[in-house]
Amino acid sequence: MAAADDKSTNTAPGKNGAKRPVRISYAPDFASKAAYADGVHGVLLHGGVAHIDLYQVISPGNEKQNQPEQRVVSHRMVLPLAALGELGQIIGSMRQAAQKVAKQRATEPQK
């Protein structure tokens, strides 16, 4: 994780969809705001805002005994709809990087 004084430059959509540089810095207490989740429970779009509910698994369940996995909604991310485009780009980049690593591992000789 980046330190509080680390800064990076990204791009964000500007007028007419053109990219514009954006300077990102982390708040001093950034680490304390981490949200740990096992998955996404649901998304609600309302009034130009997206509410993304995240869950944590509290009990894995047992298929043999027909006991379902138990989940609890633990966090809610609230973003303006415009930020969903940025989130989509980040997830797309992560997916491409993961596919690249998987492809590299598949072509490496087994030890």
PyMOL commands that set and color helices and strands:
alter all, ss='L'
color gray80, all
select helices_A, chain A and resi 15-17+30-33+81-107
alter helices_A, ss='H'
color red, helices_A
select strands_A, chain A and resi 7-13+19-25+39-46+49-59+70-80
alter strands_A, ss='S'
color yellow, strands_A
deselect
rebuild
show_as cartoon
